[in-house]
Amino acid sequence: MHKYGLIGKNISYSFSKHYFTSKFDREQIPNTSYVNFDCQRIEDAHSYLLNSKISGYNVTIPYKEAIIPFLDQLDIHASNIGAVNTIKRNQAGKLVGYNTDYIGFKDSFLERCGNLFAIAPTPKKALILGTGGASKAVLYALNTLGFTCTYVSRNKSGEIISYQDLTASVIGSHTLIVNCTPLGTFPNVDASPDIPYQYLQDSHILYDLIYNPEKTSFLKKGEMQGATIISGLRMLELQAEAAWEIWKK
């Protein structure tokens, strides 16, 4: 019996459990199951990692960075990103951390905006809203695509700018804006990042990592300004498939 699961906090809503359970049934993958490991503390997550009967894990908020010290090694991409969302127990029993978020984000972005990306202005500049583990994967992916990225947070620090710094000029020069914050997630669907949406134009692309709801307030406001909008649902599907490819090797 192969058992996999999701490590996170307050994850009853989990995309992963439904996705993989449906996948195993649809593709008739035998003797395989997927469960949630809901952890209120990182120490609880560590206890699940010690269970040698679990073949692999996905990791979600808020443990993508905090879980790294409990792993035996990281692949090169997870090491460069500094965050893990997939773990495999290898044949030697070692826990190896990977990051498939960057794959899901990059591939979904190119699927949706490949043509726009090809004719995008040079230099290509992006604003990344939020500084958590998922934002690090987005930064890594966008760097490989030739984007220069700037983090935006509530508190200005070093090279991180604040929402108050988002002038018309800053918004105008950054054609891609990616929301990596939880603002707008169900049930708080009216919330959205505090950016000046009135400065958006039809040349902008707004990408929201949130998938529930599929069209967040952030995306709706961008759409009203003529921007191209992308939901995080496809990213989740692609990162999950990339995780499965790692587990089944």
N, C-alpha and C positions, 0 to 999 in steps of 0.2 A: 504494500500500500504506500503510495506516494502522497505526502501531505504537505500543503503549502498554506501560507497565511499572511495576513496583513497586520503589521505592527503600527499602532497609532493611538491617538487619544480621542475618545468619544466618536467612534467610527461606525456606529450602527447604520449610518447612511451609506456605507461603503460601496463605491463603484466596483472595486476589485472583486469582492466576494461574488456579487451578481455576475460580473463579466466572466470570471474564470469558471464558476459553477456552470453557467450556460455553455461556455466553450467546451468543457469536458463532456457535457451531455451531447452537444450538437456534433462534435467531432468523434464521439464514441471513444474517448480516451479512458481506458479501464483503470480501475483501482487507484483513482486519483481524486483528492478532495481539497477544498480550500475553506479556511475558517478565518474569523477575526480574532486577533489578540489585542483586546482593548486594554491599554496600559495608562494608568493615571500618573505613573512615575517612570523614568528611564530605567530604574532598577527592576521594575516589573518586566520591561522589555528584555532585559538581560536574562531573566529567569527563563523566558521562552526560547531564547537563543541557545540555552544549555540543553534543550530537549533534542537529543540526537535523532529522534524519529521524524523531525521536521526537515524536509529536503530543501526548502527555500522560503524566502520571505519577501514581501514588499514592505516598504517603510513609507509612512506619510507623516503629516504634521502631528506633533512638533519635534520629531526625532531624527530627521534626515541627517543632521550634523551630530547630534548628541550620541548617536548609536555607534559612531566610528571607533571609539576606544575599545569597544567590546568585540571588534572583528580582528581576525588574524592577518588579513591583508586586503588591499584595495587594488582594483585594476587601474590602469593608467588614467582613464577618463575620470573615474570617481576621485582619484587622488588629485588630479588637476582641478576638478570642480570644488572639492571639499565638502561634498554631500553625497549620501547614498540613498537610493530608493529601492534597490534590489540586492538581495543577499542569496548566495548559493552555498550549501554545505557540500564541499567537494568529496571525492572518493576517499581522501585522507582524513575526512572529518573536520577540515578547516573551514572557517566561515570567511567567504570572500565577498567584498562589497563592490557593487557596480552602480552606475548611474544610467538609467534608460530614459530619464526625463528629458535629457538633452536630445536624444534621438527622436522622441515623440514630438518635442517642440519643433525641432529643425525640419523633420519630414512633413509635419502637418502645415507648417508655414510655407514650405516650398510647394506642397500640393495646392494650397489655396492661392498663393501669391507668387508662384514661380515667374509668371509673365510680368507682373508688376515689378518684381524684384529685379528682373533682367534690365528693365528700363529705369530703375530707381536712380535718383540723382546721386552724384558723387561729390563729397563723401557721403556714405550712408550712415545715418545717425539714429539711435534709438534711446528712448527713455524707458527705464525699468523701474516700475513702481513697487517698492518693497525690497527688503534685503535678506530674506530668509533663504533656506536651502534650495527651494525651487527657483528663486531668482538667480542663484549661482549657476544652475544648469542652463537657464535662458541666456545668461551672459556668455557662457562657454559656447553655446550653439551659435549665437549671433556673431561672436568673434570669428568663428570658422567661416562665416558667410561674408566677412569683410565689413561688419558694422562696428562703428565706434559707439560705445554705450555709456550712459550716465545713470547712476542709481538715484532714485528720488525717495526720500523718507520724511517722516514727520520732523526728525531732528537732523539738522545740517551737521556734517562731520567730515573733515578732510575733503575727499573728492565727491562725497555724497551731498547732493543739493536737497533743499527742502521744497515743499509744495509752494511756499511763498516765492520761490525763485522762478516759478514757471510763468515767465512773461510771454507776451505775444511772439517775441523774437525767438525765445527758446522753443516754444511749441512749434513755431513755423519751420525751424531748422531741423527738427527731429520728426521724420515722417512715420516712424514706427513707435507706438507706445504700448508697452506690455504690462498688464496688471498682474502682479504676483502676490498681491495682498488678498486676504479673505473677504474684503469688503464687497457686499452684494450677494454673498452666499445665502441660500435658503436657510432659515426663514426670513432673514433680514434683507429681503430682495430690493428694498428701496435705497439701500446704502450704496455709495460709490466713492472711488478715490476723489479727493478734492483738487481736481485739476480745472483750469479754465477752458471748459468745453467750447466756449464761444469762439476760440481761436482755431479750432479744428477746421480743416478744409477737405475737399474730396480727394486730395493727394495723400491724406493720412491713412494709416492702417492701425486699427486698434485690435489688440489680441488680449483676451481675458483667459487666464488659466482656470478660472471657475467654470464648472460644467453644470451646476445646479443652482439657478436655472440656466438653460442653454443660452438665453439672451438676457444678460444682466443689465442693470441700470447703466453701467459704464458703457456697454456696447450700444444700448438704445440711444444714449446721448450722442455717441459718436456717429451712429447711423443718421440721426437727425441733421447732422452737419455734413452729410455726404461721404463720410469716411467708410472705407472697407472694414468690415468687422469679422472677427474669428473667435469662435467659442473654444473652450479648452477640451471639449468632449473628444474630438479626433486625436488630440495629443495623448489623452488617457488611453485610448484604444491602441495607439501605436507604441506607447511605452510599455503597455501590458504585453503586447505581442513580442516586443524585444526582450522582456523579462522571461517569457516562456522559452524563447530561443536559447537563452543562457541556461535555464534550468534543465532543459532536456538534452543538453550536450553530454 
